């Protein structure tokens, strides 16, 4: 079994909005005098890590975020506001800023 590592840390272009599938072809040659060649193909799915909670998460200090809910139109004149402690965005397998700012 052989391992291929595909790494592109510059942008999310290779994944598209959610995921893209690529076909990878590998051609090998071996021999002395009489060369034998063969080609094999396999598919690779590159997923956008910014929409998968296994790769991006919000890290709060324990107890920093209290439970809160807001029913639309519950407070028609004043709205509903709550505050929370600071948080950080944690990305795996390495820290990066490709996902942009957090919106909610």
N, C-alpha and C positions, 0 to 999 in steps of 0.2 A: 504494500500500500504506500502510495506517495502522498505527500501533503503539499497543497498549494496555499500560499498566503496572499490574499488580495487586500491591499491597504491603500486607502485614498483619504487623507486627512484634510484636504484643501477645501472641499465643499460637499454638499449633499446632492450634487447634480446626478451622480451615478444611480441614486436610489429613486429619483422621481418623487412625486408627492407621497407615495406610500411604499411601493416596491417595484423593481424592474427585474426581469429575468434575462440573463445573458447566456449564450451558448459559447463554451470555451472548447477549442480544438487544440490538441497537443499532438505534434508529429515527432516521432522518434526514429533514429537510424542506428543500426549496430552492425558490426561485422568487420571482417578483415578480408580484403579481396572481393568477396561477394557481399554487398551491403543489403541488409534487409530493413525495409522501412514499414512503419505502421502508423496509423492515425487513430486517435480515440477522441470522442467528444463527450462533454457533460454539461449540465446546466447549473448555473449559479444564480441564486436569488439574492439580490442586494436590497435590504429593507431599510427604510428611513428610521434611524434610531430615535428621532425626536418624537415619535408617536407611540413608542413601545415602552411601557413602564419598566421593562427589564433593563433598559439602557439610559433612561433619564428619570430623575425623581426629584422631589422637593424635600429638602432636609430641614426640619425644625428641631429646636432643642426640645427635649421631652416636656410635654405639657404646655408648649408655647401656643398652640392653636386650640382654642376652645370650640366646642360644637356650636354652630350657628346655622340658621336656615332663614330663607327669605322667600316668601310666597309672592309671586308677581302681583302687583297692584294691591298688596296688603297695606302699604303705606303710600297712598296715591299722592299726598301733598308733600310729604317730608322725605320719602325714600327710607332706606335702611342702611346704616353705616356701622361697621365694626372694625376694630383694629386688631393687630396681632404682632407678635415679636418678629424680628428679622429672620430670614430664611436664606438658604442657598440652594442652587440648582446643582445636582450631582449627576454627572454623565459617566457612563461606563462604555468600554473598558478603559478609557482615558478621559481626562477633563478637557473639554473644548467649549467653544462659544458658537458653534455652527447652528444651533437651534434658535438663536436669536433671543429676544426678550420674552419674558413670561407674560402671557395675557390671560385674563379670566373674565 
